[in-house]
Amino acid sequence: MKAIRYDGPARPSNEGEPIARHRRYFRWGIPSVLLIQLFPLLFIYVAQEDSVELIGILWVQDED
């Protein structure tokens, strides 16, 4: 498979483009960045809650 290569003149990145043309980026980009930031925190929270509950159950069983 041959790679596709663009040999034309360099195109300006986003100069002169209206913001409305970037709608798809803003629709999916912002929520995905927030999800990437919050997912590890949610995982840590769930892991801590379950481990604390498990330690409590084991501690209560040792007292009996």
N, CA, C and O atoms as CSV, one atom per row, in Angstrom:
chain,resi,resn,atom,element,x,y,z
A,1,MET,N,N,0.848,-1.176,0.000
A,1,MET,CA,C,0.000,0.000,0.000
A,1,MET,C,C,0.897,1.243,0.000
A,1,MET,O,O,1.797,1.378,0.828
A,2,LYS,N,N,0.637,2.110,-0.914
A,2,LYS,CA,C,1.434,3.318,-1.040
A,2,LYS,C,C,0.824,4.435,-0.187
A,2,LYS,O,O,-0.391,4.633,-0.170
A,3,ALA,N,N,1.696,5.157,0.516
A,3,ALA,CA,C,1.235,6.254,1.359
A,3,ALA,C,C,0.809,7.433,0.492
A,3,ALA,O,O,1.413,7.706,-0.545
A,4,ILE,N,N,-0.222,8.116,0.925
A,4,ILE,CA,C,-0.693,9.312,0.226
A,4,ILE,C,C,0.103,10.500,0.759
A,4,ILE,O,O,0.225,10.695,1.968
A,5,ARG,N,N,0.635,11.279,-0.160
A,5,ARG,CA,C,1.465,12.402,0.240
A,5,ARG,C,C,0.962,13.663,-0.448
A,5,ARG,O,O,0.660,13.652,-1.641
A,6,TYR,N,N,0.876,14.754,0.315
A,6,TYR,CA,C,0.435,16.036,-0.226
A,6,TYR,C,C,1.662,16.876,-0.547
A,6,TYR,O,O,2.417,17.245,0.353
A,7,ASP,N,N,1.864,17.177,-1.816
A,7,ASP,CA,C,3.029,17.959,-2.227
A,7,ASP,C,C,2.673,19.384,-2.632
A,7,ASP,O,O,3.520,20.102,-3.164
A,8,GLY,N,N,1.456,19.797,-2.392
A,8,GLY,CA,C,1.028,21.126,-2.786
A,8,GLY,C,C,1.555,22.193,-1.845
A,8,GLY,O,O,2.314,21.897,-0.923
A,9,PRO,N,N,1.155,23.428,-2.078
A,9,PRO,CA,C,1.599,24.515,-1.202
A,9,PRO,C,C,1.024,24.346,0.206
A,9,PRO,O,O,-0.034,23.748,0.403
A,10,ALA,N,N,1.750,24.889,1.163
A,10,ALA,CA,C,1.298,24.800,2.547
A,10,ALA,C,C,-0.009,25.563,2.715
A,10,ALA,O,O,-0.151,26.683,2.225
A,11,ARG,N,N,-0.948,24.956,3.401
A,11,ARG,CA,C,-2.246,25.598,3.624
A,11,ARG,C,C,-2.248,26.279,4.987
A,11,ARG,O,O,-1.700,25.737,5.946
A,12,PRO,N,N,-2.853,27.452,5.084
A,12,PRO,CA,C,-2.962,28.078,6.403
A,12,PRO,C,C,-3.848,27.226,7.298
A,12,PRO,O,O,-4.819,26.634,6.826
A,13,SER,N,N,-3.531,27.160,8.564
A,13,SER,CA,C,-4.242,26.256,9.459
A,13,SER,C,C,-5.730,26.578,9.557
A,13,SER,O,O,-6.549,25.833,9.018
A,14,ASN,N,N,-6.091,27.635,10.210
A,14,ASN,CA,C,-7.505,27.972,10.377
A,14,ASN,C,C,-7.781,29.446,10.126
A,14,ASN,O,O,-8.826,29.959,10.528
A,15,GLU,N,N,-6.882,30.110,9.485
A,15,GLU,CA,C,-7.060,31.537,9.263
A,15,GLU,C,C,-8.244,31.794,8.349
A,15,GLU,O,O,-8.346,31.217,7.266
A,16,GLY,N,N,-9.128,32.659,8.792
A,16,GLY,CA,C,-10.272,33.045,7.984
A,16,GLY,C,C,-11.442,32.088,8.035
A,16,GLY,O,O,-12.478,32.360,7.429
A,17,GLU,N,N,-11.309,30.983,8.733
A,17,GLU,CA,C,-12.413,30.022,8.832
A,17,GLU,C,C,-13.384,30.482,9.911
A,17,GLU,O,O,-12.956,30.870,10.998
A,18,PRO,N,N,-14.673,30.447,9.632
A,18,PRO,CA,C,-15.637,30.806,10.671
A,18,PRO,C,C,-15.694,29.731,11.761
A,18,PRO,O,O,-15.453,28.551,11.509
A,19,ILE,N,N,-16.015,30.169,12.956
A,19,ILE,CA,C,-16.099,29.255,14.100
A,19,ILE,C,C,-17.141,28.164,13.858
A,19,ILE,O,O,-16.982,27.048,14.351
A,20,ALA,N,N,-18.186,28.459,13.124
A,20,ALA,CA,C,-19.245,27.476,12.874
A,20,ALA,C,C,-18.710,26.236,12.159
A,20,ALA,O,O,-19.288,25.157,12.292
A,21,ARG,N,N,-17.633,26.366,11.415
A,21,ARG,CA,C,-17.063,25.197,10.723
A,21,ARG,C,C,-16.356,24.259,11.681
A,21,ARG,O,O,-16.036,23.128,11.314
A,22,HIS,N,N,-16.107,24.710,12.909
A,22,HIS,CA,C,-15.438,23.882,13.918
A,22,HIS,C,C,-16.436,23.297,14.911
A,22,HIS,O,O,-16.050,22.857,15.993
A,23,ARG,N,N,-17.687,23.290,14.556
A,23,ARG,CA,C,-18.743,22.832,15.458
A,23,ARG,C,C,-18.498,21.399,15.939
A,23,ARG,O,O,-18.663,21.106,17.123
A,24,ARG,N,N,-18.109,20.515,15.032
A,24,ARG,CA,C,-17.895,19.118,15.404
A,24,ARG,C,C,-16.774,18.985,16.434
A,24,ARG,O,O,-16.866,18.166,17.348
A,25,TYR,N,N,-15.730,19.777,16.292
A,25,TYR,CA,C,-14.631,19.746,17.260
A,25,TYR,C,C,-15.117,20.159,18.646
A,25,TYR,O,O,-14.815,19.498,19.639
A,26,PHE,N,N,-15.868,21.253,18.706
A,26,PHE,CA,C,-16.332,21.727,20.001
A,26,PHE,C,C,-17.371,20.788,20.603
A,26,PHE,O,O,-17.455,20.657,21.824
A,27,ARG,N,N,-18.159,20.136,19.759
A,27,ARG,CA,C,-19.187,19.230,20.258
A,27,ARG,C,C,-18.562,18.008,20.928
A,27,ARG,O,O,-19.050,17.567,21.968
A,28,TRP,N,N,-17.511,17.461,20.363
A,28,TRP,CA,C,-16.908,16.241,20.899
A,28,TRP,C,C,-15.603,16.499,21.642
A,28,TRP,O,O,-15.239,15.714,22.518
A,29,GLY,N,N,-14.904,17.551,21.326
A,29,GLY,CA,C,-13.600,17.799,21.934
A,29,GLY,C,C,-13.675,18.144,23.403
A,29,GLY,O,O,-12.942,17.575,24.212
A,30,ILE,N,N,-14.546,19.064,23.759
A,30,ILE,CA,C,-14.643,19.501,25.148
A,30,ILE,C,C,-15.133,18.378,26.061
A,30,ILE,O,O,-14.503,18.137,27.091
A,31,PRO,N,N,-16.232,17.674,25.736
A,31,PRO,CA,C,-16.646,16.565,26.619
A,31,PRO,C,C,-15.597,15.455,26.715
A,31,PRO,O,O,-15.449,14.845,27.774
A,32,SER,N,N,-14.876,15.186,25.644
A,32,SER,CA,C,-13.874,14.119,25.711
A,32,SER,C,C,-12.711,14.513,26.618
A,32,SER,O,O,-12.180,13.669,27.339
A,33,VAL,N,N,-12.316,15.767,26.591
A,33,VAL,CA,C,-11.250,16.218,27.491
A,33,VAL,C,C,-11.713,16.122,28.936
A,33,VAL,O,O,-10.947,15.691,29.798
A,34,LEU,N,N,-12.944,16.512,29.217
A,34,LEU,CA,C,-13.464,16.397,30.583
A,34,LEU,C,C,-13.548,14.945,31.027
A,34,LEU,O,O,-13.221,14.631,32.171
A,35,LEU,N,N,-13.977,14.061,30.145
A,35,LEU,CA,C,-14.062,12.644,30.486
A,35,LEU,C,C,-12.677,12.069,30.762
A,35,LEU,O,O,-12.507,11.276,31.689
A,36,ILE,N,N,-11.698,12.459,29.971
A,36,ILE,CA,C,-10.332,11.978,30.194
A,36,ILE,C,C,-9.825,12.426,31.558
A,36,ILE,O,O,-9.086,11.691,32.212
A,37,GLN,N,N,-10.208,13.616,31.995
A,37,GLN,CA,C,-9.773,14.119,33.295
A,37,GLN,C,C,-10.526,13.468,34.450
A,37,GLN,O,O,-9.942,13.232,35.507
A,38,LEU,N,N,-11.815,13.174,34.265
A,38,LEU,CA,C,-12.639,12.672,35.361
A,38,LEU,C,C,-12.610,11.158,35.518
A,38,LEU,O,O,-12.829,10.664,36.624
A,39,PHE,N,N,-12.348,10.403,34.455
A,39,PHE,CA,C,-12.382,8.949,34.543
A,39,PHE,C,C,-11.388,8.398,35.561
A,39,PHE,O,O,-11.780,7.550,36.364
A,40,PRO,N,N,-10.126,8.826,35.577
A,40,PRO,CA,C,-9.215,8.304,36.605
A,40,PRO,C,C,-9.660,8.668,38.021
A,40,PRO,O,O,-9.498,7.865,38.940
A,41,LEU,N,N,-10.211,9.846,38.207
A,41,LEU,CA,C,-10.687,10.228,39.535
A,41,LEU,C,C,-11.858,9.360,39.970
A,41,LEU,O,O,-11.940,8.967,41.134
A,42,LEU,N,N,-12.755,9.061,39.058
A,42,LEU,CA,C,-13.874,8.178,39.364
A,42,LEU,C,C,-13.369,6.780,39.710
A,42,LEU,O,O,-13.864,6.162,40.653
A,43,PHE,N,N,-12.410,6.284,38.975
A,43,PHE,CA,C,-11.837,4.969,39.246
A,43,PHE,C,C,-11.200,4.934,40.635
A,43,PHE,O,O,-11.393,3.973,41.379
A,44,ILE,N,N,-10.447,5.966,40.990
A,44,ILE,CA,C,-9.811,6.031,42.309
A,44,ILE,C,C,-10.867,6.073,43.400
A,44,ILE,O,O,-10.727,5.394,44.418
A,45,TYR,N,N,-11.917,6.855,43.210
A,45,TYR,CA,C,-12.979,6.959,44.209
A,45,TYR,C,C,-13.649,5.608,44.438
A,45,TYR,O,O,-13.850,5.203,45.583
A,46,VAL,N,N,-13.995,4.914,43.365
A,46,VAL,CA,C,-14.651,3.608,43.496
A,46,VAL,C,C,-13.705,2.609,44.144
A,46,VAL,O,O,-14.133,1.821,44.988
A,47,ALA,N,N,-12.452,2.622,43.776
A,47,ALA,CA,C,-11.486,1.689,44.350
A,47,ALA,C,C,-11.308,1.946,45.841
A,47,ALA,O,O,-11.197,0.994,46.614
A,48,GLN,N,N,-11.279,3.185,46.259
A,48,GLN,CA,C,-11.121,3.489,47.678
A,48,GLN,C,C,-12.351,3.087,48.467
A,48,GLN,O,O,-12.223,2.542,49.564
A,49,GLU,N,N,-13.529,3.338,47.945
A,49,GLU,CA,C,-14.754,2.985,48.658
A,49,GLU,C,C,-14.860,1.475,48.848
A,49,GLU,O,O,-15.208,1.020,49.938
A,50,ASP,N,N,-14.572,0.696,47.820
A,50,ASP,CA,C,-14.667,-0.755,47.924
A,50,ASP,C,C,-13.616,-1.312,48.869
A,50,ASP,O,O,-13.903,-2.237,49.628
A,51,SER,N,N,-12.413,-0.774,48.838
A,51,SER,CA,C,-11.365,-1.296,49.709
A,51,SER,C,C,-11.651,-0.953,51.165
A,51,SER,O,O,-11.373,-1.762,52.050
A,52,VAL,N,N,-12.198,0.226,51.433
A,52,VAL,CA,C,-12.547,0.595,52.801
A,52,VAL,C,C,-13.647,-0.318,53.316
A,52,VAL,O,O,-13.599,-0.753,54.467
A,53,GLU,N,N,-14.635,-0.614,52.485
A,53,GLU,CA,C,-15.719,-1.503,52.898
A,53,GLU,C,C,-15.192,-2.910,53.143
A,53,GLU,O,O,-15.595,-3.554,54.112
A,54,LEU,N,N,-14.313,-3.396,52.299
A,54,LEU,CA,C,-13.748,-4.731,52.454
A,54,LEU,C,C,-12.922,-4.821,53.727
A,54,LEU,O,O,-13.013,-5.815,54.447
A,55,ILE,N,N,-12.122,-3.806,54.017
A,55,ILE,CA,C,-11.322,-3.801,55.243
A,55,ILE,C,C,-12.241,-3.796,56.457
A,55,ILE,O,O,-11.964,-4.480,57.442
A,56,GLY,N,N,-13.329,-3.034,56.401
A,56,GLY,CA,C,-14.283,-3.008,57.509
A,56,GLY,C,C,-14.929,-4.360,57.733
A,56,GLY,O,O,-15.103,-4.768,58.882
A,57,ILE,N,N,-15.288,-5.065,56.678
A,57,ILE,CA,C,-15.899,-6.391,56.811
A,57,ILE,C,C,-14.900,-7.365,57.423
A,57,ILE,O,O,-15.265,-8.143,58.305
A,58,LEU,N,N,-13.659,-7.338,56.978
A,58,LEU,CA,C,-12.648,-8.241,57.528
A,58,LEU,C,C,-12.355,-7.919,58.984
A,58,LEU,O,O,-12.118,-8.825,59.783
A,59,TRP,N,N,-12.369,-6.649,59.336
A,59,TRP,CA,C,-12.078,-6.232,60.707
A,59,TRP,C,C,-13.183,-6.689,61.648
A,59,TRP,O,O,-12.901,-7.147,62.756
A,60,VAL,N,N,-14.443,-6.571,61.221
A,60,VAL,CA,C,-15.579,-6.998,62.038
A,60,VAL,C,C,-15.548,-8.513,62.210
A,60,VAL,O,O,-15.871,-8.997,63.295
A,61,GLN,N,N,-15.179,-9.273,61.202
A,61,GLN,CA,C,-15.124,-10.730,61.306
A,61,GLN,C,C,-14.023,-11.166,62.259
A,61,GLN,O,O,-14.166,-12.193,62.922
A,62,ASP,N,N,-12.935,-10.423,62.350
A,62,ASP,CA,C,-11.847,-10.781,63.260
A,62,ASP,C,C,-12.253,-10.602,64.715
A,62,ASP,O,O,-11.758,-11.331,65.574
A,63,GLU,N,N,-13.129,-9.666,65.019
A,63,GLU,CA,C,-13.547,-9.419,66.392
A,63,GLU,C,C,-14.450,-10.520,66.933
A,63,GLU,O,O,-14.469,-10.761,68.140
A,64,ASP,N,N,-15.198,-11.192,66.062
A,64,ASP,CA,C,-16.133,-12.230,66.523
A,64,ASP,C,C,-15.451,-13.458,66.975
A,64,ASP,O,O,-16.109,-14.413,67.389
